[in-house]
Amino acid sequence: EIESQIDRICEMGEVMRKAVQVDDNQFCKIQEKLAQLELENKELRELLSISSESLQVQKENSVDSASQPIK
C-alpha cells in the first residue's frame, strides 16, 4: 500500500512538473509578444511623429505663401 501511495505521489509530482513547464512556456510566449508589441508601438509613434511634423511644415509653408504679396 505504501508503494502504491509513493507511485501516486510520483505521478502527481510529474503532472505538476509538466504544468509548471507549460506555464513557463506560456510566460515566455507572452513576454515575446509583449516585446514585439512594444517595439511596434514605438515604431508607430515615430511614424506618427514624422507625419505630424510633415503636416506642420506643410501648414507653415501654406501660411507663408498665403501671406506673401502677389507680384
N, C-alpha and C positions, 0 to 999 in steps of 0.2 A: 504493500500500500504506500509506503514511503517513496519507493522508486516511482510509482505512478504519479505521486504528487510532485516529485522532482522533475519528472518528464513534463508535466503540465506547466510547471513554473518556467522551465527552459523554453517551452513553446511560447508562453506568454512573453517572455523576455525577447525572443526572436521577433514576435509580432510588434512589440514596442520599438525594437531597433529599426525595423522596416518603416514604421510610422514616422520615426524621427528622420530617417533618411529621405522619405517622401517630403516631409516638411522642409528639410534643408534644401532639397532640390527646388521646391516651390518658392522658397525665400530667395534663392539665387535668381530664379527667373523673374521674380517681381523686382528685385534690385536692378537687374539688367534692363528691364522695361522702363523703370523709373529713370535710370541714367539716360536711356535713349530719348525719353520724352523731355527731360530737362535740356538735353542738347538741342533737340528740335525746337523747343520753346525759345532758347537763346538765339538760335539762327533766325527764327521767325521774327523775334523782336528786333534783331539787327536789320532785317529786310524792311520791317515797318518803319524803323528809324530812317533808313535811307530814303524810303518812299516819302516820308513826311518832310524830310529835308529838301527833296526834289520839288515837292509841291510848294514849299515855302519859297524856294528860289524862283519858281515859275510865277508865283503871285507877286513877288518883289519886282521881277522883270516886267510884268504886265503893268504894274503901278508906275514904274519908272517910264515906260514907253508911253503911257497914257498922259503923264504929266509933262512930257516934253512938248514944246511948241511945234506946230506944223510949219515947215519951211516952204 
